[in-house]
């Protein structure tokens, strides 16, 4: 009887994953002023929303997931935005500045505040665009308590720095390091940030404590270090080694004990993106014979192939009994989910015909970067069943 129930449970899981369909939601834009600046604002909203939503500017008696009302107080030179979804109403107002740059910045800020609130408070969405910046937003991550989202963005003077949003404080967060670029951000339980940075003239793994405003370099000062991953007091990362040739190995740094341990040893291979999966280490490795990226597992000090094909599997992450990653499929990089036990694969973004990278899973939500409209990436999310 237990075997039958287990089979039925697994069948339900497989059916649910295989039936994931990404479709646009419906949004209604209601304009209560016909001034030049209001027309500019509404047009910019429509342009930004058109990728993820079916945008309506007249009520067609559709089932709308989101409604946005635009009003203007000419006496105070204010624009007022009322956004309603799932019984929640957000009131967002600001002084008007009659220029194109302000319209763009205002639109991005309002749309992101709406999306961040929907992401955190609502369960009535399955596919959600979180950021709308015209430049780069990539490498999403969440704080362990789920109260913050962080990512890499070039919003600050064009460099890639850590940005994010504090859901509880309802405000943006950032670490504006002026003379470096950052990648692969993580947050620890005490609110420190772990990331890859060029601050010291090469690629290093750093820990930044925002309360103390202190930076600690945990990687070696001689060679490059990449792709940090934080997990329960430890930082796993890839570090370069050289002996006539160059390759990388995976290292583990314990924050409390302040010590570092080398956990792989295989020359002539480049290993990146380590993650912990049931006390084993999963990582992406380049096959030196053909240049393909695949996903491998370190088990009992042996490196064995886990997800291996000619479709370039990259960016592994862990969700319960599954590995989530990006792979090349039908001309685009798709986010896929692999059932390790049953050796079955499910494509989570099969309905998206743009490149999707850098998946991160929090609870049952997959965050990823999507390079859409032939432009720079934004952060999107898909809810798992």
Secondary structure, DSSP 8 states (H G I E B T S, - for coil): -HHHHHHHHHHHHHHHHHT-----EEEEEEE----HHHHHHHHHHHHHHTTTEEEESS--S---SEEEEEEEETTTTEEEEEEEETTEEEEEEEE---SHHHHHHHHHHHHHHHHHHHHHH----SEEE----SS-EEEEEE-TTSSEEEEEEEEETTEEEEEEEETTTTEEEEE--TT--EEEEEE-TTS-EEEEE-TTSS-EEEEEETTTTEEEE-S-SSS-EEEEEEETTEEEEEEEEESSSEEEEEEEEETTTTEEEE----TT-EEEEEEEETTEEEEEEE-TTT--EEEEEEETTEEEEEE-SSS--EEEEEETTEEEEEEEETTEEEEEEEETTTTEEEES-TT--SEEEEEEEETTEEEEEEE-TTS-EEEEEEE--
